[in-house]
Amino acid sequence: MEILKNPNCKRVRGSHVLAVSCAYCKTFIANYQKVGGSNFVKMYNERIIDGVFDFSEHLGAIFCPNCNERIATRYITKSDKKEAYRLVPSSFNKKKV
């Protein structure tokens, strides 16, 4: 399993890094820059640091490479028109790095 850098990644001040993994088989999915203390509901594409997928391509959804469970679905946010992934509840684990 190869870790690929996200070319769309931008550094965000005041953020902390979360390691996102599959809840079913514990396979690593991505490292994400989280800002604030709110719930972890969506991942913006520009805040994903690296992962097992090539995030420069437009993925329809994120599936676990090991067990094929759906982790997130791609959508465009209404307020700021940015590409993001809406996470499926209880299908992922997050850990502060």
Backbone torsions as a table, in degrees:
resi	resn	phi	psi	omega
1	MET	NA	122.8	-176.0
2	GLU	-102.7	136.9	178.0
3	ILE	-92.2	123.6	-177.7
4	LEU	-109.2	136.5	176.3
5	LYS	-74.2	147.7	176.8
6	ASN	-92.0	117.7	-179.8
7	PRO	-70.9	-16.3	-179.9
8	ASN	-87.4	-1.4	-173.2
9	CYS	-68.2	135.1	174.8
10	LYS	-123.8	139.4	178.1
11	ARG	-71.4	137.1	-179.0
12	VAL	-119.7	124.2	179.5
13	ARG	-72.0	143.2	177.9
14	GLY	76.3	18.1	-178.5
15	SER	-102.1	161.9	172.3
16	HIS	-124.2	153.9	-173.9
17	VAL	-94.6	131.9	175.6
18	LEU	-113.4	136.5	172.6
19	ALA	-95.8	118.1	-177.8
20	VAL	-99.8	132.1	179.7
21	SER	-137.4	165.7	179.3
22	CYS	-71.8	137.9	-179.9
23	ALA	-77.2	-22.3	-175.5
24	TYR	-84.2	-47.2	-174.5
25	CYS	-119.9	2.3	176.4
26	LYS	65.1	24.4	178.0
27	THR	-78.9	135.6	178.8
28	PHE	-64.0	136.6	178.5
29	ILE	-111.5	-55.5	-175.1
30	ALA	-163.8	160.7	167.7
31	ASN	-103.1	134.1	-172.5
32	TYR	-132.7	141.7	176.4
33	GLN	-91.5	110.0	-178.7
34	LYS	-99.3	134.6	178.7
35	VAL	-114.4	131.3	177.0
36	GLY	86.7	178.0	-176.0
37	GLY	-108.6	12.6	-178.3
38	SER	-75.1	178.0	-179.1
39	ASN	-66.8	152.6	-180.0
40	PHE	-92.5	94.9	-173.0
41	VAL	-111.8	-34.3	-178.0
42	LYS	-141.5	156.9	177.0
43	MET	-119.1	118.6	173.2
44	TYR	-73.9	140.7	-177.8
45	ASN	-63.5	-34.7	-177.4
46	GLU	-75.8	-9.5	178.0
47	ARG	-102.3	-4.1	177.2
48	ILE	-78.2	120.6	-176.1
49	ILE	-78.7	-55.6	179.2
50	ASP	-156.3	167.1	-178.8
51	GLY	-174.6	-174.1	-177.6
52	VAL	-85.4	-6.7	178.9
53	PHE	-111.0	160.8	173.5
54	ASP	-88.1	100.2	-174.8
55	PHE	-79.4	-0.9	174.0
56	SER	-75.4	-23.9	174.9
57	GLU	-82.4	156.9	178.2
58	HIS	-87.8	98.3	177.9
59	LEU	-82.3	137.5	177.2
60	GLY	-72.8	-38.0	179.0
61	ALA	-154.6	162.8	176.8
62	ILE	-105.9	120.7	176.6
63	PHE	-113.4	148.0	176.9
64	CYS	-64.3	130.6	179.9
65	PRO	-70.5	-17.0	-177.2
66	ASN	-93.9	-52.8	-174.0
67	CYS	-109.2	-1.5	176.1
68	ASN	64.8	24.7	174.2
69	GLU	-83.0	145.1	-179.8
70	ARG	-77.2	129.0	-179.8
71	ILE	-100.7	-42.9	-175.8
72	ALA	-153.7	160.8	178.4
73	THR	-123.6	136.7	-178.1
74	ARG	-77.7	140.4	173.3
75	TYR	-155.9	168.8	176.9
76	ILE	-106.8	127.8	-177.7
77	THR	-68.9	146.4	-178.2
78	LYS	-73.2	-41.6	-171.8
79	SER	-71.0	-47.2	-175.1
80	ASP	-118.9	7.4	175.1
81	LYS	55.5	42.9	177.6
82	LYS	-106.5	152.1	177.3
83	GLU	-77.8	131.0	-179.7
84	ALA	-145.8	167.3	176.9
85	TYR	-119.4	120.3	177.7
86	ARG	-83.5	120.4	-176.1
87	LEU	-79.0	141.4	176.5
88	VAL	-81.6	124.5	-178.7
89	PRO	-58.9	141.4	177.6
90	SER	62.5	19.8	176.2
91	SER	-108.9	1.4	-177.0
92	PHE	-141.8	158.1	171.5
93	ASN	-119.8	148.1	176.5
94	LYS	-128.4	146.0	-179.6
95	LYS	-142.2	133.0	179.3
96	LYS	-72.2	130.5	-177.6
97	VAL	-98.8	NA	NA
